[in-house]
Structure formats: C-alpha cells, structure tokens
Amino acid sequence: MTLKASDLKVGDTYSEEVCRNLSRTQIVQYAGASGDYNPLHSDEIFTTQIAGYPSVFAHGMLTMGMTGRMLTNYVGDGRLTRYGVRFTSQVFPGATLTATATITAIHEEAGVKIADMDIVTTDEAGTKVLTGSAAARLD
C-alpha cells in the first residue's frame, strides 16, 4: 500500500495490533537475532531478584521493530524518510501491543510530498510503551 497525498489529511490515524501475547521465546529469539544478551531479557532470577523487575522484558528495539512494521504496512515499503522513538515503559511477556500513527503535517520538500506522523505503541492496559515520530514520502 502506498499512500497518496490526496487521500490524507492532518489528524488521520492508522492503528494495527503488532503483537498478541508476546512470548518469552520471541524475546529470546530477538536476543539471538540482535546479539543483545542482556540478562534483563532472558534471566528471570537475575531480573526479579537482583534488578528488581517483576519479570524479564522485551528489548526496546523489538518493540521499535514491530512498530516499524506497522509504519511500512501503512506507508509502503521504501517510503519512510525518518523514524525515531523513545521507549517509555517495559514490555513484559504476555503483552499485546497496538501501534498507531497520526498524520501531523503534510508538506513538500524538494518537490516531494511528505507526511509527518506521531507514533505511539500501547499495551493492552493502555500504557504507552513507545512514542516517537516518522516521516514518509507520498505519491
């Protein structure tokens, strides 16, 4: 799907469930793929008894990647020109995440239409786990 400037207006939103019932296996698989073996993501005893968290939790970059998939589903492959986030809360096993993009501006840069977006990903309780912004080229 490729967005067209003529089909958008400021305030439009797109939401997508990016993860349902996040498993510990998915978290460990991401650790292997990314090379990030911080024990906070895989060692329950370390995480609960030493670090003081209620459980292991997902890598922030895993949440960013799942949110990024929502963005490319929305704007189309190869369309993102900017994507940055801030991790605002841990994502624990069992989480279901929904990512939302809101169009904040549509403008032209060097003859190319660009949509600016605010991004937020929330868990099933409505807790914001990621906030950020992105921009994408439009047709």
N, C-alpha and C positions, 0 to 999 in steps of 0.2 A: 504494500500500500504506500503510495506516495501522496503526500498532502499537497493540495493546491491552495495558493493564497486566496483565491476567490471563494473557497469553501470554508474559510476560517474567519473568526472574529475574536477580539480580545475577550477573555473570560471563558472561552470554550475549554472543556475539560475532557480528558480521556483517562479512564481507570482500567486496571487489569489486575486480577489476582496473579501474583508472580510466584507464590509458593503456598502449598497447602500441607500442613502438618510436617514441618521441617524435621528431618530425622538426624540423629547423631551420625548415621552413616554418610549422609550428604555432607555434613560438616567435615568429617574425616576425609572424605573423597576430595573436598575442596582443599584441605590442608596438603594432601598429596599433589594435587594439580598445581598449587601455588608455591609449594615449598615452605609454607608458613606453619611450622610445627610448634607454635607457642602452646604450652600445656593448658592454657585457659580454654582452648578449643577442643581438647580431647581427654584430658586427665581429670576425671571427676573428683578424686581425692584432693589433688593439688588445688583445683578451682574452688572447692567448697571449704576445705579445712585450712588452707594456707592463705588463699587470696580472698576468701570470704564471700564469694558469689553463691547464689542458690544452685547453680548448675553450670556446666560448660555452656558456651555460647558461640554463635556463628562469627566468622570473620566479617569485619565491616565490608571488605571488598567482595565477599559473596553476596551480601545484600545489595551493594552497588551494581554488581554484575546482573543480578536478577532484575533490578530496576532499569538498568540499561537495556535489557531485552524488551521491556515494556516500551521504552522510547523508540527503539528501532522498529518494533511492531507498529507503532503509531506513525512515525515519520517516514519510514522506509530505510532500507539498507544504504549506507554510504551518505546519508543526509545530515547526520549530526556534525556540527562545526564546533561545538563546545559542550562539555558535560562536567560538572563539578558538584561534589556533595559534602555534607557534614554528617557524621554519624552521631545520633542523638540519644540512642538507647540500645541496650543489648538485645539480640535476637536469640531466644532460647529454643531448644528442641521442642517440637510440637507447634511452633508458631505458624500462623497463616498470615501472609503478607499481601497487602494490596498497595499498588503504586499508582499515583495519579499525577498527570501533567496538566498544568493550566497555562493557557496562552496568555502572556502578559504584554506582548507587543508584537507588531508585525511591521517591519521596516525594510528598507532597501540598502544594501551595501555593495558598492561596485557593480550596480546593475542586477544584483541577485536579491530576490525576496528572501527574508529571514524571519523566522518565528522564534521569539524568545519565550521560554517556559519556566515556571516554577515547578519544582518536583517535590513530592512528599510520598514517603512509604510508611504505612502504618501496620501495626499488628492487629490481631483480632479484637483486642481490647480498645483499639483506637489510639494507642500510644504511637507517637511519631518516632520511628527508629532511624529515619534518614530524611534530610531535607537538602535541597540543592536547586540548581538551575541548569538549563541547557538551551542550546540554540540549534536550529536546523534550517537547511536550505529548502525552499519551497519551489514548486513548479509554477 
